[in-house]
C-alpha cells in the first residue's frame, strides 16, 4: 500500500476508536430507532455505524467525479474491490448529508 493511504487509514481508525469511549448522557438512555433511507428526512443524516475505509473511498470518488454516486451500487462497482460483511437485516448506505458510508437497518 502507499504510505499516504496507510497514514490516512490509520488516522481514520484512530478517530473512529477515539469516539468509542464517550460516556452516555442521560438523554442517551432512550436511544431513537435507527433511520433508514426511507425513514430519514431530507437534510437529516442517517443513523448508523460509519465505515471509515469506505468513507475515504467515497470521498475520493466525489473528488474524482465532482459528485456523489447515484447509488451505493454505482459506488461499489466503480470504486470498491470488495464490500465488507454486513449482518442480516443491515445494509451499506451512502449518507448524502455527511458524505459517509454507513451500516444501517434495511
MMTF fields as JSON, N, C-alpha, C and O atoms, coordinates in Angstrom:
{
  "mmtfVersion": "1.0.0",
  "mmtfProducer": "UNKNOWN",
  "numBonds": 423,
  "numAtoms": 424,
  "numGroups": 106,
  "numChains": 1,
  "numModels": 1,
  "chainsPerModel": [1],
  "groupsPerChain": [106],
  "chainIdList": ["A"],
  "bondAtomList": [4, 2, 8, 6, 12, 10, 16, 14, 20, 18, 24, 22, 28, 26, 32, 30, 36, 34, 40, 38, 44, 42, 48, 46, 52, 50, 56, 54, 60, 58, 64, 62, 68, 66, 72, 70, 76, 74, 80, 78, 84, 82, 88, 86, 92, 90, 96, 94, 100, 98, 104, 102, 108, 106, 112, 110, 116, 114, 120, 118, 124, 122, 128, 126, 132, 130, 136, 134, 140, 138, 144, 142, 148, 146, 152, 150, 156, 154, 160, 158, 164, 162, 168, 166, 172, 170, 176, 174, 180, 178, 184, 182, 188, 186, 192, 190, 196, 194, 200, 198, 204, 202, 208, 206, 212, 210, 216, 214, 220, 218, 224, 222, 228, 226, 232, 230, 236, 234, 240, 238, 244, 242, 248, 246, 252, 250, 256, 254, 260, 258, 264, 262, 268, 266, 272, 270, 276, 274, 280, 278, 284, 282, 288, 286, 292, 290, 296, 294, 300, 298, 304, 302, 308, 306, 312, 310, 316, 314, 320, 318, 324, 322, 328, 326, 332, 330, 336, 334, 340, 338, 344, 342, 348, 346, 352, 350, 356, 354, 360, 358, 364, 362, 368, 366, 372, 370, 376, 374, 380, 378, 384, 382, 388, 386, 392, 390, 396, 394, 400, 398, 404, 402, 408, 406, 412, 410, 416, 414, 420, 418],
  "bondOrderList": [1, 1, 1, 1, 1, 1, 1, 1, 1, 1, 1, 1, 1, 1, 1, 1, 1, 1, 1, 1, 1, 1, 1, 1, 1, 1, 1, 1, 1, 1, 1, 1, 1, 1, 1, 1, 1, 1, 1, 1, 1, 1, 1, 1, 1, 1, 1, 1, 1, 1, 1, 1, 1, 1, 1, 1, 1, 1, 1, 1, 1, 1, 1, 1, 1, 1, 1, 1, 1, 1, 1, 1, 1, 1, 1, 1, 1, 1, 1, 1, 1, 1, 1, 1, 1, 1, 1, 1, 1, 1, 1, 1, 1, 1, 1, 1, 1, 1, 1, 1, 1, 1, 1, 1, 1],
  "groupList": [{"groupName": "UNK", "atomNameList": ["N", "CA", "C", "O"], "elementList": ["N", "C", "C", "O"], "formalChargeList": [0, 0, 0, 0], "bondAtomList": [1, 0, 2, 1, 3, 2], "bondOrderList": [1, 1, 2], "singleLetterCode": "X", "chemCompType": "L-PEPTIDE LINKING"}],
  "groupTypeList": [0, 0, 0, 0, 0, 0, 0, 0, 0, 0, 0, 0, 0, 0, 0, 0, 0, 0, 0, 0, 0, 0, 0, 0, 0, 0, 0, 0, 0, 0, 0, 0, 0, 0, 0, 0, 0, 0, 0, 0, 0, 0, 0, 0, 0, 0, 0, 0, 0, 0, 0, 0, 0, 0, 0, 0, 0, 0, 0, 0, 0, 0, 0, 0, 0, 0, 0, 0, 0, 0, 0, 0, 0, 0, 0, 0, 0, 0, 0, 0, 0, 0, 0, 0, 0, 0, 0, 0, 0, 0, 0, 0, 0, 0, 0, 0, 0, 0, 0, 0, 0, 0, 0, 0, 0, 0],
  "groupIdList": [1, 2, 3, 4, 5, 6, 7, 8, 9, 10, 11, 12, 13, 14, 15, 16, 17, 18, 19, 20, 21, 22, 23, 24, 25, 26, 27, 28, 29, 30, 31, 32, 33, 34, 35, 36, 37, 38, 39, 40, 41, 42, 43, 44, 45, 46, 47, 48, 49, 50, 51, 52, 53, 54, 55, 56, 57, 58, 59, 60, 61, 62, 63, 64, 65, 66, 67, 68, 69, 70, 71, 72, 73, 74, 75, 76, 77, 78, 79, 80, 81, 82, 83, 84, 85, 86, 87, 88, 89, 90, 91, 92, 93, 94, 95, 96, 97, 98, 99, 100, 101, 102, 103, 104, 105, 106],
  "secStructList": [7, 7, 2, 2, 2, 2, 2, 2, 2, 2, 2, 2, 2, 2, 2, 2, 2, 2, 4, 4, 4, 7, 7, 7, 7, 4, 4, 4, 4, 1, 7, 7, 7, 7, 7, 7, 6, 6, 6, 1, 7, 6, 6, 1, 7, 7, 7, 1, 3, 3, 7, 2, 2, 2, 2, 2, 2, 2, 2, 2, 2, 2, 2, 2, 2, 1, 1, 7, 7, 1, 1, 2, 2, 2, 2, 2, 2, 2, 2, 7, 1, 7, 7, 7, 7, 7, 7, 6, 6, 3, 3, 3, 3, 3, 3, 6, 6, 6, 6, 3, 3, 3, 3, 3, 3, 7],
  "xCoordList": [0.842, 0.0, 0.885, 2.027, 0.359, 1.084, 1.132, 0.21, 2.194, 2.374, 1.27, 0.778, 0.871, -0.167, -1.498, -2.251, -1.801, -3.034, -2.99, -3.98, -1.838, -1.701, -1.885, -2.566, -1.279, -1.394, -2.839, -3.343, -3.514, -4.914, -5.778, -6.631, -5.555, -6.328, -6.117, -7.079, -4.871, -4.582, -5.177, -5.663, -5.146, -5.722, -7.232, -7.791, -7.885, -9.325, -9.676, -10.655, -8.887, -9.128, -8.95, -9.734, -7.925, -7.696, -8.872, -9.307, -9.385, -10.535, -11.773, -12.539, -11.962, -13.131, -13.075, -14.087, -11.906, -11.784, -11.774, -12.156, -11.349, -11.322, -12.733, -12.943, -13.694, -15.077, -15.806, -16.933, -15.202, -15.864, -15.922, -16.62, -15.22, -15.139, -15.933, -15.68, -16.868, -17.686, -18.653, -19.2, -18.856, -19.83, -21.211, -21.387, -22.193, -23.534, -24.15, -23.991, -24.854, -25.554, -26.904, -27.302, -27.602, -28.91, -29.888, -30.748, -29.76, -30.654, -30.391, -31.279, -29.172, -28.833, -29.415, -29.332, -29.998, -30.559, -31.792, -32.156, -32.433, -33.589, -33.217, -33.623, -32.438, -31.99, -33.147, -34.105, -33.023, -34.019, -33.771, -32.63, -34.81, -34.596, -33.78, -33.941, -32.895, -32.07, -32.918, -33.926, -32.496, -33.206, -32.658, -31.466, -33.495, -33.055, -33.317, -33.824, -32.973, -33.148, -34.602, -34.887, -35.518, -36.929, -37.438, -38.396, -36.808, -37.253, -36.572, -37.097, -35.407, -34.689, -35.359, -35.886, -35.315, -35.9, -34.841, -33.653, -35.251, -34.268, -33.48, -34.052, -32.178, -31.326, -30.904, -30.134, -31.38, -31.018, -30.04, -30.249, -28.975, -28.036, -28.684, -29.596, -28.201, -28.652, -28.075, -26.985, -28.804, -28.306, -27.719, -28.419, -26.442, -25.791, -24.31, -23.788, -23.649, -22.224, -21.429, -21.634, -20.525, -19.699, -18.593, -17.959, -18.365, -17.253, -16.15, -16.276, -15.07, -14.022, -13.364, -13.198, -12.987, -12.273, -13.16, -12.711, -14.406, -15.293, -15.614, -15.84, -15.639, -15.87, -14.71, -14.926, -13.485, -12.326, -12.477, -12.235, -12.873, -13.064, -14.208, -14.119, -15.275, -16.388, -15.92, -16.253, -15.169, -14.691, -13.718, -13.661, -12.962, -12.089, -12.945, -12.629, -14.027, -14.963, -15.519, -15.557, -15.949, -16.519, -15.49, -15.811, -14.253, -13.198, -12.902, -12.709, -12.866, -12.548, -13.688, -13.442, -14.943, -16.095, -16.878, -17.747, -16.582, -17.266, -18.718, -19.508, -19.072, -20.451, -20.495, -19.557, -21.611, -21.873, -22.312, -22.889, -22.058, -22.607, -24.128, -24.697, -24.786, -26.243, -26.789, -27.904, -26.003, -26.444, -25.218, -24.097, -25.449, -24.347, -23.835, -22.639, -24.726, -24.327, -23.328, -22.337, -23.578, -22.634, -21.284, -20.236, -21.318, -20.088, -19.328, -18.118, -20.05, -19.425, -18.776, -17.632, -19.493, -18.994, -17.814, -16.942, -17.779, -16.737, -15.548, -14.47, -15.718, -14.655, -14.156, -13.09, -14.885, -14.508, -14.141, -14.785, -13.096, -12.742, -13.641, -14.005, -13.995, -14.872, -15.655, -15.284, -16.739, -17.586, -17.55, -17.737, -17.313, -17.25, -18.567, -19.641, -18.447, -19.601, -20.573, -20.166, -21.846, -22.873, -23.799, -24.16, -24.181, -25.072, -26.443, -26.823, -27.186, -28.539, -29.395, -29.313, -30.208, -31.088, -30.422, -31.046, -29.164, -28.419, -27.975, -27.898, -27.685, -27.177, -26.24, -26.303, -25.371, -24.486, -25.246, -25.925, -25.128, -25.845, -24.948, -24.146, -25.09, -24.356, -25.191, -26.34, -24.599, -25.251, -24.897, -23.757, -25.863, -25.621, -25.397, -24.849, -25.806, -25.611, -24.163, -23.505, -23.675, -22.325, -21.266, -20.073, -21.688, -20.811, -19.966, -18.741, -20.68, -20.068, -20.807, -21.976, -20.116, -20.751, -21.103, -20.242, -22.379, -22.837, -23.556, -24.142, -23.496, -24.236, -25.557, -25.577, -26.665, -27.993, -28.928, -28.658, -30.042, -31.063, -31.739, -31.948, -32.082, -32.785, -34.212, -34.959],
  "yCoordList": [-1.18, 0.0, 1.241, 1.204, 2.31, 3.564, 4.116, 3.905, 4.814, 5.361, 6.349, 6.336, 7.2, 8.189, 7.503, 7.96, 6.42, 5.681, 5.058, 5.092, 4.484, 3.883, 4.923, 4.674, 6.085, 7.138, 7.586, 7.746, 7.792, 8.205, 7.15, 7.475, 5.896, 4.805, 4.732, 4.588, 4.83, 4.747, 5.95, 5.801, 7.125, 8.312, 8.153, 8.499, 7.632, 7.417, 6.372, 6.527, 5.315, 4.305, 4.898, 4.612, 5.72, 6.346, 7.241, 7.242, 7.999, 8.856, 8.031, 8.387, 6.932, 6.092, 5.494, 5.458, 5.026, 4.421, 5.462, 5.151, 6.676, 7.727, 8.061, 8.38, 7.992, 8.305, 7.165, 7.348, 5.999, 4.833, 4.855, 4.028, 5.765, 5.754, 6.878, 7.222, 7.447, 8.512, 7.929, 6.843, 8.669, 8.251, 8.668, 9.802, 7.781, 8.146, 9.179, 9.12, 10.126, 11.128, 10.567, 9.485, 11.308, 10.869, 10.764, 9.884, 11.658, 11.628, 10.404, 9.951, 9.869, 8.717, 7.423, 6.391, 7.451, 6.229, 5.763, 4.59, 6.638, 6.312, 6.53, 7.532, 5.596, 5.826, 5.808, 5.048, 6.662, 6.699, 5.519, 5.08, 4.995, 3.902, 4.37, 5.506, 3.511, 3.909, 4.247, 3.596, 5.268, 5.672, 4.917, 4.615, 4.617, 4.067, 5.119, 6.2, 4.803, 5.782, 6.208, 7.398, 5.268, 5.608, 6.372, 7.136, 6.183, 6.849, 8.185, 9.017, 8.416, 9.656, 10.811, 10.665, 11.961, 13.156, 13.834, 13.749, 14.506, 15.217, 16.207, 16.934, 16.226, 17.125, 16.594, 17.256, 15.412, 14.811, 13.655, 12.854, 13.561, 12.445, 11.11, 11.047, 10.057, 8.707, 8.298, 8.731, 7.468, 6.916, 5.553, 4.661, 5.397, 4.125, 4.216, 5.284, 3.079, 2.989, 3.384, 2.823, 4.344, 4.814, 3.798, 3.301, 3.493, 2.633, 3.553, 4.131, 3.678, 4.659, 4.443, 5.403, 3.216, 2.959, 3.225, 3.845, 2.767, 3.037, 4.525, 5.034, 5.235, 6.68, 7.388, 8.328, 6.947, 7.513, 7.281, 8.19, 6.079, 5.773, 6.598, 7.038, 6.81, 7.632, 9.058, 9.64, 9.613, 10.987, 11.093, 12.122, 10.044, 10.004, 9.982, 10.668, 9.195, 9.148, 10.552, 11.003, 11.24, 12.575, 13.535, 14.342, 13.454, 14.338, 14.074, 15.02, 12.828, 12.489, 12.79, 13.152, 12.644, 12.787, 14.082, 14.41, 14.816, 16.073, 15.912, 16.85, 14.721, 14.448, 13.212, 12.415, 13.065, 11.828, 10.763, 11.104, 9.498, 8.449, 8.442, 8.824, 8.01, 7.952, 6.937, 7.088, 5.907, 4.853, 4.162, 4.352, 3.355, 2.576, 1.584, 1.296, 1.06, 0.105, 0.744, 0.114, 1.975, 2.653, 2.832, 2.576, 3.266, 3.448, 2.134, 2.083, 1.071, -0.255, -0.701, -1.155, -0.574, -1.059, -0.248, -0.795, 1.034, 1.896, 2.109, 2.476, 1.885, 2.273, 1.189, 1.349, 0.102, -0.891, -2.231, -2.686, -2.851, -4.205, -5.225, -6.241, -4.94, -5.822, -4.984, -3.854, -5.566, -4.894, -5.72, -6.936, -5.083, -5.827, -6.533, -6.137, -7.583, -8.34, -7.406, -6.451, -7.691, -6.944, -7.949, -8.961, -7.671, -8.584, -8.654, -7.738, -9.743, -9.844, -8.663, -8.23, -8.157, -7.04, -5.681, -4.659, -5.661, -4.402, -4.231, -5.2, -2.99, -2.716, -1.517, -0.701, -1.424, -0.282, 0.8, 0.521, 2.029, 3.144, 4.382, 4.555, 5.234, 6.494, 7.562, 7.802, 8.203, 9.326, 10.568, 11.031, 11.098, 12.223, 13.531, 14.479, 13.596, 14.812, 14.886, 15.915, 13.803, 13.797, 13.255, 13.321, 12.725, 12.115, 11.004, 10.973, 10.086, 8.929, 7.67, 7.727, 6.528, 5.244, 4.684, 4.586, 4.313, 3.835, 2.495, 2.184, 1.72, 0.471, 0.808, 1.235, 0.614, 0.997, -0.202, -1.165, -0.119, -1.168, -1.115, -0.043, -2.309, -2.385, -1.939, -1.934],
  "zCoordList": [0.0, 0.0, 0.0, 0.46, -0.507, -0.496, 0.915, 1.703, 1.228, 2.566, 2.921, 4.049, 1.986, 2.285, 2.569, 3.429, 1.868, 2.125, 3.507, 4.238, 3.873, 5.2, 6.296, 7.291, 6.11, 7.112, 7.238, 8.35, 6.112, 6.122, 6.803, 7.628, 6.456, 7.034, 8.544, 9.299, 8.984, 10.414, 11.154, 12.276, 10.547, 11.184, 11.343, 12.383, 10.315, 10.395, 11.445, 12.174, 11.525, 12.557, 13.954, 14.859, 14.124, 15.426, 15.801, 16.953, 14.841, 15.114, 15.452, 16.347, 14.735, 14.988, 16.387, 17.087, 16.798, 18.116, 19.231, 20.359, 18.944, 19.962, 20.421, 21.592, 19.522, 19.876, 20.552, 21.013, 20.626, 21.195, 22.719, 23.306, 23.374, 24.825, 25.47, 26.625, 24.766, 25.326, 26.343, 26.151, 27.43, 28.423, 27.941, 27.494, 28.022, 27.569, 28.497, 29.716, 27.893, 28.693, 29.125, 28.695, 29.974, 30.446, 29.283, 29.271, 28.304, 27.147, 26.275, 25.553, 26.343, 25.519, 26.056, 25.389, 27.237, 27.796, 27.03, 27.116, 26.295, 25.467, 24.002, 23.413, 23.388, 22.019, 21.027, 21.164, 20.036, 18.963, 18.041, 17.903, 17.405, 16.468, 15.282, 14.837, 14.751, 13.621, 12.4, 12.125, 11.683, 10.472, 9.277, 9.228, 8.336, 7.067, 6.009, 6.308, 4.777, 3.713, 3.616, 3.485, 3.676, 3.554, 4.766, 4.648, 5.953, 7.163, 7.393, 8.133, 6.775, 7.028, 6.295, 5.193, 6.953, 6.363, 5.501, 5.81, 4.424, 3.597, 4.453, 5.265, 4.265, 5.022, 6.371, 7.067, 6.776, 8.053, 7.809, 6.897, 8.615, 8.445, 8.803, 9.628, 8.176, 8.502, 9.848, 10.221, 10.572, 11.823, 11.51, 11.032, 11.778, 11.502, 11.822, 12.141, 11.73, 12.011, 10.775, 9.698, 10.923, 9.816, 9.546, 10.476, 8.266, 7.87, 7.339, 6.259, 8.113, 7.809, 6.452, 5.698, 6.12, 4.871, 3.655, 2.691, 3.686, 2.551, 2.456, 1.358, 3.588, 3.555, 2.864, 2.1, 3.123, 2.419, 0.917, 0.123, 0.526, -0.895, -1.488, -2.635, -0.723, -1.197, -1.458, -2.49, -0.554, -0.733, -1.901, -2.574, -2.141, -3.327, -4.597, -5.569, -4.591, -5.726, -5.99, -7.134, -4.925, -5.065, -5.639, -6.512, -5.153, -5.634, -7.118, -7.881, -7.526, -8.905, -9.867, -11.018, -9.412, -10.301, -10.099, -10.907, -9.038, -8.773, -8.349, -8.457, -7.867, -7.456, -6.584, -6.556, -5.866, -5.146, -6.147, -7.18, -5.877, -6.748, -6.664, -5.641, -7.732, -7.753, -6.753, -6.254, -6.463, -5.553, -4.965, -5.436, -3.926, -3.369, -4.406, -4.449, -5.24, -6.278, -7.247, -7.614, -7.661, -8.554, -7.859, -8.451, -6.614, -5.845, -5.722, -5.943, -5.368, -5.214, -6.518, -6.519, -7.618, -8.904, -9.435, -10.111, -9.14, -9.693, -8.77, -9.237, -7.459, -6.527, -5.58, -4.985, -5.424, -4.419, -5.05, -5.995, -4.51, -4.925, -4.246, -4.837, -2.999, -2.241, -1.233, -0.913, -0.746, 0.239, 1.516, 1.465, 2.663, 3.93, 4.257, 3.804, 5.052, 5.53, 6.235, 6.897, 6.088, 6.824, 7.491, 6.891, 8.72, 9.448, 8.771, 8.043, 9.011, 8.457, 8.917, 10.066, 8.006, 8.324, 8.214, 8.499, 7.806, 7.682, 6.234, 5.478, 5.856, 4.506, 4.556, 5.475, 3.554, 3.409, 2.656, 1.667, 3.127, 2.507, 2.536, 3.454, 1.532, 1.488, 2.173, 1.802, 3.18, 3.841, 3.036, 3.068, 2.324, 1.433, 2.191, 1.629, 3.441, 4.238, 4.723, 4.569, 5.305, 5.881, 4.925, 5.221, 3.796, 2.791, 3.422, 3.303, 4.104, 4.73, 4.301, 3.919, 4.366, 4.139, 5.509, 6.384, 5.698, 6.992, 6.86, 5.823, 7.925, 8.045, 8.723, 9.877, 7.999, 8.526, 8.426, 7.708, 9.167, 9.083, 7.723, 7.154, 7.206, 5.915, 6.059, 5.081]
}
